[in-house]
Amino acid sequence: MPPGPEPATRSGASARARALWRGLGPAGPLLLVATGGPLLGLLALVLTSASWTPWFAPAGAFEGAVFLLAGVALAACCLMPTHATSLLAGYLFGAGWGATLGFAIVIAAAAVGYGLFARLVGRRVLDAVAASDDAQRVHGALLGRGFGRTVWLVALLRLSPVMPFAATNLLMAALGVRAAAFLAATAIGIAPRSIGVALVGAQLSELDWQAGKGSPWSTVLAVAATVAVVWWIGKVSGRALRRETRGGERG
């Protein structure tokens, strides 16, 4: 017997997906840009780096300031992955100055990107969350239970390789995470990778874009953070929904 309800089911799922996309407003297209833009920027960087890296040959204060401003602008606007700016900082400016520059670029780019995305997205995502009781409960359980809990979650997201830097900036701004918690978590979660990659770059005699990606300690840390994020989000979300379900049954 032919499965009659299947086309209707597909149509319903498609309609829900379209409604969700419309509800996200500008956050949907921006998420695509935040995910794909850094990859295109990295490709352009790899293809052109030999022509412009000699500009920073003196590696003085002026060159450092120019590199800092360019790195912040590119990373905040979803045009460059932060591991690339950290590697370049170490390669061009050495271990100490390069690690400082790479870390400063990450923090400043996170602050600029957060502010930019918050202005562009507004409250569209929060309004979409508020429209669903379940989504509102999960959002409150994950991000509405104090400064420390929010810092922990966002720091784990920063450690995990699953969420790109720019996409995390966008999601945290769209979900209304407080700026202070967001920046504190970014500093904690991004420091090991940013400083580690800059130190690897400082040891290179020639620019190698694969350097620093496969170090065992960073891989183990990233995998552990990913597992922790998935486990914790699932646990907290399930607990919030079960608590509300029990409350509804008692009522």
matplotlib code that plots the C-alpha trace (Angstrom):
import matplotlib.pyplot as plt

x = [0.0, 1.5, 2.6, 0.0, 1.0, 4.7, 4.3, 2.2, 4.9, 7.6, 5.5, 5.0, 8.6, 9.5, 7.0, 8.4, 11.9, 10.9, 9.0, 12.1, 14.3, 12.0, 11.8, 15.6, 15.5, 19.0, 20.6, 20.1, 22.1, 24.6, 25.3, 26.1, 28.5, 30.1, 30.7, 31.9, 33.5, 36.6, 37.3, 37.3, 39.4, 41.9, 42.2, 42.9, 45.5, 47.3, 47.4, 48.6, 50.7, 54.0, 53.4, 52.5, 54.3, 57.5, 55.7, 56.0, 59.7, 60.9, 58.3, 58.2, 55.5, 54.0, 53.8, 52.3, 49.6, 48.8, 48.6, 46.4, 43.9, 43.8, 43.5, 40.6, 38.7, 39.0, 38.2, 35.3, 33.8, 34.0, 36.8, 39.6, 39.9, 41.6, 44.1, 45.5, 45.9, 47.6, 50.0, 50.9, 51.4, 53.9, 55.6, 56.0, 56.6, 58.1, 57.0, 56.3, 55.1, 53.4, 51.4, 50.3, 49.2, 47.4, 45.5, 44.6, 43.2, 40.9, 39.6, 39.1, 37.5, 35.1, 34.0, 33.6, 31.9, 29.5, 28.5, 28.1, 25.9, 23.8, 23.0, 22.2, 20.2, 18.4, 15.9, 14.7, 16.2, 15.2, 11.7, 11.7, 12.9, 10.2, 7.5, 8.3, 7.9, 10.4, 13.0, 12.5, 13.0, 16.2, 17.5, 16.9, 18.5, 21.6, 22.2, 19.9, 21.4, 24.2, 27.5, 29.7, 27.5, 27.4, 31.1, 31.7, 29.4, 30.8, 34.4, 33.7, 32.3, 35.4, 37.6, 35.6, 36.5, 32.8, 31.8, 33.8, 34.9, 32.6, 29.6, 30.0, 30.1, 26.9, 25.0, 26.0, 24.9, 21.7, 20.9, 21.4, 24.5, 25.8, 28.8, 31.0, 30.4, 30.9, 34.3, 35.5, 34.6, 36.3, 39.5, 39.5, 38.5, 40.6, 43.8, 45.3, 44.7, 45.7, 48.9, 49.9, 49.5, 51.4, 54.3, 54.3, 54.3, 57.3, 59.3, 58.8, 61.5, 58.9, 55.2, 53.4, 49.6, 49.3, 51.5, 49.9, 46.8, 47.7, 49.5, 48.3, 47.6, 45.3, 43.5, 42.8, 41.7, 39.4, 37.8, 37.3, 35.7, 33.3, 32.2, 31.7, 29.6, 27.4, 27.0, 26.3, 23.8, 21.9, 21.9, 20.8, 18.2, 16.7, 16.6, 14.8, 12.2, 11.6, 11.2, 8.6, 6.8, 6.5, 5.3, 2.6, 1.5, 1.2, -0.8]
y = [0.0, 3.4, 5.6, 8.4, 10.7, 11.0, 13.9, 15.8, 15.1, 16.4, 19.5, 20.2, 19.9, 22.1, 24.7, 24.6, 25.0, 28.0, 29.6, 29.1, 30.7, 33.7, 33.9, 34.2, 37.3, 38.5, 36.0, 33.2, 34.7, 36.2, 32.7, 31.5, 34.4, 33.8, 30.2, 30.5, 33.9, 33.0, 30.0, 32.3, 34.8, 32.1, 31.0, 34.5, 34.9, 31.7, 32.8, 36.3, 36.1, 35.9, 39.3, 41.4, 39.7, 41.6, 44.8, 43.8, 43.0, 45.6, 44.2, 47.4, 49.2, 50.8, 47.5, 45.8, 48.5, 48.1, 44.3, 44.6, 46.9, 44.8, 41.5, 42.8, 44.2, 41.0, 38.6, 40.7, 41.0, 37.2, 37.5, 35.7, 32.8, 33.7, 30.8, 32.4, 35.8, 34.1, 32.1, 35.2, 37.2, 34.7, 34.3, 38.1, 39.4, 36.5, 34.6, 37.2, 40.1, 37.8, 35.9, 39.2, 40.5, 37.3, 37.2, 40.9, 40.5, 37.6, 39.6, 42.8, 41.0, 39.2, 42.5, 44.3, 41.3, 40.9, 44.5, 44.5, 41.3, 42.5, 45.6, 43.8, 40.9, 42.8, 40.7, 38.5, 35.3, 36.1, 36.7, 33.4, 31.6, 33.3, 32.1, 28.4, 27.4, 24.6, 26.8, 29.4, 26.9, 25.5, 29.0, 30.0, 26.9, 27.3, 31.0, 32.5, 30.9, 33.3, 34.7, 31.8, 29.2, 31.3, 31.9, 28.1, 27.2, 29.9, 29.0, 25.4, 26.5, 28.6, 25.6, 23.3, 23.3, 22.6, 26.3, 28.8, 32.0, 34.4, 32.0, 31.9, 35.7, 35.8, 33.2, 34.6, 38.1, 36.8, 34.8, 37.9, 36.6, 39.4, 41.1, 40.8, 37.1, 36.6, 38.4, 36.7, 33.3, 34.2, 35.1, 31.9, 29.6, 31.1, 31.7, 28.1, 27.9, 31.5, 31.6, 28.1, 28.8, 32.1, 30.2, 27.7, 30.5, 32.1, 28.9, 28.8, 29.8, 29.8, 30.3, 27.0, 27.3, 23.8, 24.5, 24.2, 22.5, 18.9, 19.3, 16.5, 18.7, 21.0, 18.2, 16.4, 19.7, 20.5, 17.0, 17.1, 20.5, 19.3, 16.3, 18.4, 21.0, 18.3, 16.4, 19.5, 21.1, 17.8, 17.3, 20.8, 21.0, 17.6, 18.5, 21.8, 20.2, 17.3, 19.8, 21.8, 18.6, 17.4, 20.9, 20.7, 17.3, 18.4, 21.5]
z = [0.0, -1.0, 2.0, 1.5, 4.4, 3.4, 0.9, 3.5, 6.1, 3.8, 3.0, 6.7, 7.5, 4.6, 5.8, 9.3, 8.0, 5.9, 8.9, 11.1, 8.5, 8.2, 12.0, 12.2, 10.0, 9.1, 11.5, 9.0, 6.1, 8.5, 9.9, 6.4, 5.9, 9.4, 8.5, 4.9, 4.8, 6.9, 4.6, 1.5, 3.3, 4.3, 0.7, -0.5, 2.3, 1.3, -2.4, -1.7, 1.5, -0.4, -1.9, 1.2, 4.2, 3.3, 4.2, 7.9, 7.7, 10.2, 12.7, 14.7, 16.6, 13.5, 11.7, 14.7, 15.0, 11.3, 11.6, 14.7, 13.0, 9.9, 11.8, 14.0, 11.0, 8.9, 11.8, 13.1, 9.6, 9.0, 6.4, 8.3, 10.8, 14.0, 13.9, 10.7, 12.3, 15.3, 13.1, 11.0, 14.2, 15.5, 12.2, 11.6, 15.1, 17.1, 20.1, 22.8, 20.7, 18.2, 20.9, 22.4, 19.1, 18.1, 21.4, 21.3, 17.8, 19.0, 21.9, 20.0, 17.0, 19.3, 20.9, 17.5, 16.0, 18.9, 18.8, 15.1, 15.1, 18.0, 16.1, 12.8, 14.3, 17.1, 19.0, 16.1, 17.5, 21.1, 19.9, 18.1, 21.3, 23.3, 20.8, 21.8, 25.4, 25.1, 23.5, 26.2, 29.0, 27.4, 26.7, 30.3, 31.7, 29.6, 29.5, 32.2, 35.4, 36.3, 35.1, 35.9, 34.1, 31.0, 31.0, 31.3, 28.4, 26.0, 27.0, 26.1, 22.8, 22.1, 22.9, 20.6, 16.8, 16.0, 16.1, 14.0, 15.7, 13.8, 14.0, 17.8, 17.9, 15.9, 18.0, 21.3, 20.2, 18.8, 21.9, 24.2, 26.1, 28.2, 26.7, 29.9, 30.1, 26.4, 26.4, 29.6, 28.2, 24.9, 26.7, 28.6, 25.8, 23.0, 24.9, 24.6, 20.8, 20.0, 22.0, 21.0, 17.3, 17.6, 19.3, 16.5, 13.9, 15.7, 15.1, 11.3, 8.9, 6.0, 6.3, 6.5, 6.8, 8.1, 11.1, 14.5, 13.3, 14.2, 17.6, 19.9, 22.9, 21.0, 19.3, 22.6, 24.2, 21.3, 21.2, 25.0, 24.8, 22.0, 24.0, 27.1, 25.2, 23.7, 26.9, 29.1, 26.7, 26.4, 30.2, 31.1, 28.3, 29.2, 32.9, 32.2, 30.0, 32.4, 35.3, 33.3, 32.3, 35.9, 36.9, 34.2, 35.3, 38.9, 37.8]

ax = plt.figure().add_subplot(projection="3d")
ax.plot(x, y, z, "-o")
ax.set_aspect("equal")
plt.show()
